[in-house]
Amino acid sequence: MNQMKHIQALLEELTPDELLALIEYIARRMRQREERKPQPLYGIWRGKFPEDVDIDATLKEVRQQWQQNIEGLAE
């Protein structure tokens, strides 16, 4: 059963008051999502990493490790 059919089947079991409460909950969640504004990544991640971190070197190291893992799987 796909998700929509499953949800529809569950909805059939709810009372009118429960349906209304569910609709109010969904509307409240949708309003909250609209109120959230995207933040720049710099602002979100500021202070989470050392200022002197070399992103390019770190990414190169990660790629090399992935490459080694992939080559190991192929053997």
Phi and psi in radians as a Rosetta constraint file:
Dihedral C 1 N 2 CA 2 C 2 CIRCULARHARMONIC -1.301 0.35
Dihedral N 2 CA 2 C 2 N 3 CIRCULARHARMONIC 2.953 0.35
Dihedral C 2 N 3 CA 3 C 3 CIRCULARHARMONIC -1.089 0.35
Dihedral N 3 CA 3 C 3 N 4 CIRCULARHARMONIC -0.736 0.35
Dihedral C 3 N 4 CA 4 C 4 CIRCULARHARMONIC -1.102 0.35
Dihedral N 4 CA 4 C 4 N 5 CIRCULARHARMONIC -0.757 0.35
Dihedral C 4 N 5 CA 5 C 5 CIRCULARHARMONIC -1.128 0.35
Dihedral N 5 CA 5 C 5 N 6 CIRCULARHARMONIC -0.654 0.35
Dihedral C 5 N 6 CA 6 C 6 CIRCULARHARMONIC -1.113 0.35
Dihedral N 6 CA 6 C 6 N 7 CIRCULARHARMONIC -0.780 0.35
Dihedral C 6 N 7 CA 7 C 7 CIRCULARHARMONIC -1.098 0.35
Dihedral N 7 CA 7 C 7 N 8 CIRCULARHARMONIC -0.759 0.35
Dihedral C 7 N 8 CA 8 C 8 CIRCULARHARMONIC -1.074 0.35
Dihedral N 8 CA 8 C 8 N 9 CIRCULARHARMONIC -0.695 0.35
Dihedral C 8 N 9 CA 9 C 9 CIRCULARHARMONIC -1.127 0.35
Dihedral N 9 CA 9 C 9 N 10 CIRCULARHARMONIC -0.708 0.35
Dihedral C 9 N 10 CA 10 C 10 CIRCULARHARMONIC -1.150 0.35
Dihedral N 10 CA 10 C 10 N 11 CIRCULARHARMONIC -0.654 0.35
Dihedral C 10 N 11 CA 11 C 11 CIRCULARHARMONIC -1.084 0.35
Dihedral N 11 CA 11 C 11 N 12 CIRCULARHARMONIC -0.572 0.35
Dihedral C 11 N 12 CA 12 C 12 CIRCULARHARMONIC -1.104 0.35
Dihedral N 12 CA 12 C 12 N 13 CIRCULARHARMONIC -0.397 0.35
Dihedral C 12 N 13 CA 13 C 13 CIRCULARHARMONIC -1.540 0.35
Dihedral N 13 CA 13 C 13 N 14 CIRCULARHARMONIC -0.178 0.35
Dihedral C 13 N 14 CA 14 C 14 CIRCULARHARMONIC -1.444 0.35
Dihedral N 14 CA 14 C 14 N 15 CIRCULARHARMONIC 2.575 0.35
Dihedral C 14 N 15 CA 15 C 15 CIRCULARHARMONIC -1.350 0.35
Dihedral N 15 CA 15 C 15 N 16 CIRCULARHARMONIC 2.861 0.35
Dihedral C 15 N 16 CA 16 C 16 CIRCULARHARMONIC -0.977 0.35
Dihedral N 16 CA 16 C 16 N 17 CIRCULARHARMONIC -0.680 0.35
Dihedral C 16 N 17 CA 17 C 17 CIRCULARHARMONIC -1.143 0.35
Dihedral N 17 CA 17 C 17 N 18 CIRCULARHARMONIC -0.686 0.35
Dihedral C 17 N 18 CA 18 C 18 CIRCULARHARMONIC -1.179 0.35
Dihedral N 18 CA 18 C 18 N 19 CIRCULARHARMONIC -0.685 0.35
Dihedral C 18 N 19 CA 19 C 19 CIRCULARHARMONIC -1.073 0.35
Dihedral N 19 CA 19 C 19 N 20 CIRCULARHARMONIC -0.769 0.35
Dihedral C 19 N 20 CA 20 C 20 CIRCULARHARMONIC -1.095 0.35
Dihedral N 20 CA 20 C 20 N 21 CIRCULARHARMONIC -0.747 0.35
Dihedral C 20 N 21 CA 21 C 21 CIRCULARHARMONIC -1.082 0.35
Dihedral N 21 CA 21 C 21 N 22 CIRCULARHARMONIC -0.694 0.35
Dihedral C 21 N 22 CA 22 C 22 CIRCULARHARMONIC -1.136 0.35
Dihedral N 22 CA 22 C 22 N 23 CIRCULARHARMONIC -0.768 0.35
Dihedral C 22 N 23 CA 23 C 23 CIRCULARHARMONIC -1.073 0.35
Dihedral N 23 CA 23 C 23 N 24 CIRCULARHARMONIC -0.746 0.35
Dihedral C 23 N 24 CA 24 C 24 CIRCULARHARMONIC -1.096 0.35
Dihedral N 24 CA 24 C 24 N 25 CIRCULARHARMONIC -0.707 0.35
Dihedral C 24 N 25 CA 25 C 25 CIRCULARHARMONIC -1.093 0.35
Dihedral N 25 CA 25 C 25 N 26 CIRCULARHARMONIC -0.810 0.35
Dihedral C 25 N 26 CA 26 C 26 CIRCULARHARMONIC -1.108 0.35
Dihedral N 26 CA 26 C 26 N 27 CIRCULARHARMONIC -0.759 0.35
Dihedral C 26 N 27 CA 27 C 27 CIRCULARHARMONIC -1.075 0.35
Dihedral N 27 CA 27 C 27 N 28 CIRCULARHARMONIC -0.732 0.35
Dihedral C 27 N 28 CA 28 C 28 CIRCULARHARMONIC -1.096 0.35
Dihedral N 28 CA 28 C 28 N 29 CIRCULARHARMONIC -0.747 0.35
Dihedral C 28 N 29 CA 29 C 29 CIRCULARHARMONIC -1.118 0.35
Dihedral N 29 CA 29 C 29 N 30 CIRCULARHARMONIC -0.696 0.35
Dihedral C 29 N 30 CA 30 C 30 CIRCULARHARMONIC -1.173 0.35
Dihedral N 30 CA 30 C 30 N 31 CIRCULARHARMONIC -0.670 0.35
Dihedral C 30 N 31 CA 31 C 31 CIRCULARHARMONIC -1.128 0.35
Dihedral N 31 CA 31 C 31 N 32 CIRCULARHARMONIC -0.713 0.35
Dihedral C 31 N 32 CA 32 C 32 CIRCULARHARMONIC -1.101 0.35
Dihedral N 32 CA 32 C 32 N 33 CIRCULARHARMONIC -0.693 0.35
Dihedral C 32 N 33 CA 33 C 33 CIRCULARHARMONIC -1.118 0.35
Dihedral N 33 CA 33 C 33 N 34 CIRCULARHARMONIC -0.690 0.35
Dihedral C 33 N 34 CA 34 C 34 CIRCULARHARMONIC -1.159 0.35
Dihedral N 34 CA 34 C 34 N 35 CIRCULARHARMONIC -0.576 0.35
Dihedral C 34 N 35 CA 35 C 35 CIRCULARHARMONIC -1.268 0.35
Dihedral N 35 CA 35 C 35 N 36 CIRCULARHARMONIC -0.480 0.35
Dihedral C 35 N 36 CA 36 C 36 CIRCULARHARMONIC -1.239 0.35
Dihedral N 36 CA 36 C 36 N 37 CIRCULARHARMONIC 2.228 0.35
Dihedral C 36 N 37 CA 37 C 37 CIRCULARHARMONIC -1.827 0.35
Dihedral N 37 CA 37 C 37 N 38 CIRCULARHARMONIC 2.498 0.35
Dihedral C 37 N 38 CA 38 C 38 CIRCULARHARMONIC -1.080 0.35
Dihedral N 38 CA 38 C 38 N 39 CIRCULARHARMONIC 2.489 0.35
Dihedral C 38 N 39 CA 39 C 39 CIRCULARHARMONIC -1.909 0.35
Dihedral N 39 CA 39 C 39 N 40 CIRCULARHARMONIC 2.552 0.35
Dihedral C 39 N 40 CA 40 C 40 CIRCULARHARMONIC -1.131 0.35
Dihedral N 40 CA 40 C 40 N 41 CIRCULARHARMONIC 2.492 0.35
Dihedral C 40 N 41 CA 41 C 41 CIRCULARHARMONIC -1.040 0.35
Dihedral N 41 CA 41 C 41 N 42 CIRCULARHARMONIC -0.598 0.35
Dihedral C 41 N 42 CA 42 C 42 CIRCULARHARMONIC -1.035 0.35
Dihedral N 42 CA 42 C 42 N 43 CIRCULARHARMONIC -0.736 0.35
Dihedral C 42 N 43 CA 43 C 43 CIRCULARHARMONIC -1.182 0.35
Dihedral N 43 CA 43 C 43 N 44 CIRCULARHARMONIC -0.658 0.35
Dihedral C 43 N 44 CA 44 C 44 CIRCULARHARMONIC -1.210 0.35
Dihedral N 44 CA 44 C 44 N 45 CIRCULARHARMONIC -0.720 0.35
Dihedral C 44 N 45 CA 45 C 45 CIRCULARHARMONIC -1.672 0.35
Dihedral N 45 CA 45 C 45 N 46 CIRCULARHARMONIC -0.045 0.35
Dihedral C 45 N 46 CA 46 C 46 CIRCULARHARMONIC -1.011 0.35
Dihedral N 46 CA 46 C 46 N 47 CIRCULARHARMONIC 2.295 0.35
Dihedral C 46 N 47 CA 47 C 47 CIRCULARHARMONIC 1.484 0.35
Dihedral N 47 CA 47 C 47 N 48 CIRCULARHARMONIC -0.102 0.35
Dihedral C 47 N 48 CA 48 C 48 CIRCULARHARMONIC -1.505 0.35
Dihedral N 48 CA 48 C 48 N 49 CIRCULARHARMONIC -0.383 0.35
Dihedral C 48 N 49 CA 49 C 49 CIRCULARHARMONIC -2.247 0.35
Dihedral N 49 CA 49 C 49 N 50 CIRCULARHARMONIC 2.697 0.35
Dihedral C 49 N 50 CA 50 C 50 CIRCULARHARMONIC -1.065 0.35
Dihedral N 50 CA 50 C 50 N 51 CIRCULARHARMONIC 2.524 0.35
Dihedral C 50 N 51 CA 51 C 51 CIRCULARHARMONIC -1.113 0.35
Dihedral N 51 CA 51 C 51 N 52 CIRCULARHARMONIC -0.505 0.35
Dihedral C 51 N 52 CA 52 C 52 CIRCULARHARMONIC -1.620 0.35
Dihedral N 52 CA 52 C 52 N 53 CIRCULARHARMONIC 0.233 0.35
Dihedral C 52 N 53 CA 53 C 53 CIRCULARHARMONIC -1.155 0.35
Dihedral N 53 CA 53 C 53 N 54 CIRCULARHARMONIC 2.376 0.35
Dihedral C 53 N 54 CA 54 C 54 CIRCULARHARMONIC -1.671 0.35
Dihedral N 54 CA 54 C 54 N 55 CIRCULARHARMONIC 1.705 0.35
Dihedral C 54 N 55 CA 55 C 55 CIRCULARHARMONIC -1.035 0.35
Dihedral N 55 CA 55 C 55 N 56 CIRCULARHARMONIC -0.785 0.35
Dihedral C 55 N 56 CA 56 C 56 CIRCULARHARMONIC -1.056 0.35
Dihedral N 56 CA 56 C 56 N 57 CIRCULARHARMONIC -0.775 0.35
Dihedral C 56 N 57 CA 57 C 57 CIRCULARHARMONIC -1.152 0.35
Dihedral N 57 CA 57 C 57 N 58 CIRCULARHARMONIC -0.692 0.35
Dihedral C 57 N 58 CA 58 C 58 CIRCULARHARMONIC -1.132 0.35
Dihedral N 58 CA 58 C 58 N 59 CIRCULARHARMONIC -0.779 0.35
Dihedral C 58 N 59 CA 59 C 59 CIRCULARHARMONIC -1.113 0.35
Dihedral N 59 CA 59 C 59 N 60 CIRCULARHARMONIC -0.682 0.35
Dihedral C 59 N 60 CA 60 C 60 CIRCULARHARMONIC -1.082 0.35
Dihedral N 60 CA 60 C 60 N 61 CIRCULARHARMONIC -0.732 0.35
Dihedral C 60 N 61 CA 61 C 61 CIRCULARHARMONIC -1.109 0.35
Dihedral N 61 CA 61 C 61 N 62 CIRCULARHARMONIC -0.756 0.35
Dihedral C 61 N 62 CA 62 C 62 CIRCULARHARMONIC -1.105 0.35
Dihedral N 62 CA 62 C 62 N 63 CIRCULARHARMONIC -0.778 0.35
Dihedral C 62 N 63 CA 63 C 63 CIRCULARHARMONIC -1.060 0.35
Dihedral N 63 CA 63 C 63 N 64 CIRCULARHARMONIC -0.716 0.35
Dihedral C 63 N 64 CA 64 C 64 CIRCULARHARMONIC -1.107 0.35
Dihedral N 64 CA 64 C 64 N 65 CIRCULARHARMONIC -0.716 0.35
Dihedral C 64 N 65 CA 65 C 65 CIRCULARHARMONIC -1.135 0.35
Dihedral N 65 CA 65 C 65 N 66 CIRCULARHARMONIC -0.734 0.35
Dihedral C 65 N 66 CA 66 C 66 CIRCULARHARMONIC -1.078 0.35
Dihedral N 66 CA 66 C 66 N 67 CIRCULARHARMONIC -0.765 0.35
Dihedral C 66 N 67 CA 67 C 67 CIRCULARHARMONIC -1.055 0.35
Dihedral N 67 CA 67 C 67 N 68 CIRCULARHARMONIC -0.750 0.35
Dihedral C 67 N 68 CA 68 C 68 CIRCULARHARMONIC -1.098 0.35
Dihedral N 68 CA 68 C 68 N 69 CIRCULARHARMONIC -0.717 0.35
Dihedral C 68 N 69 CA 69 C 69 CIRCULARHARMONIC -1.131 0.35
Dihedral N 69 CA 69 C 69 N 70 CIRCULARHARMONIC -0.735 0.35
Dihedral C 69 N 70 CA 70 C 70 CIRCULARHARMONIC -1.132 0.35
Dihedral N 70 CA 70 C 70 N 71 CIRCULARHARMONIC -0.758 0.35
Dihedral C 70 N 71 CA 71 C 71 CIRCULARHARMONIC -1.129 0.35
Dihedral N 71 CA 71 C 71 N 72 CIRCULARHARMONIC -0.612 0.35
Dihedral C 71 N 72 CA 72 C 72 CIRCULARHARMONIC -1.164 0.35
Dihedral N 72 CA 72 C 72 N 73 CIRCULARHARMONIC -0.580 0.35
Dihedral C 72 N 73 CA 73 C 73 CIRCULARHARMONIC -1.260 0.35
Dihedral N 73 CA 73 C 73 N 74 CIRCULARHARMONIC -0.542 0.35
Dihedral C 73 N 74 CA 74 C 74 CIRCULARHARMONIC -1.297 0.35
Dihedral N 74 CA 74 C 74 N 75 CIRCULARHARMONIC -0.332 0.35
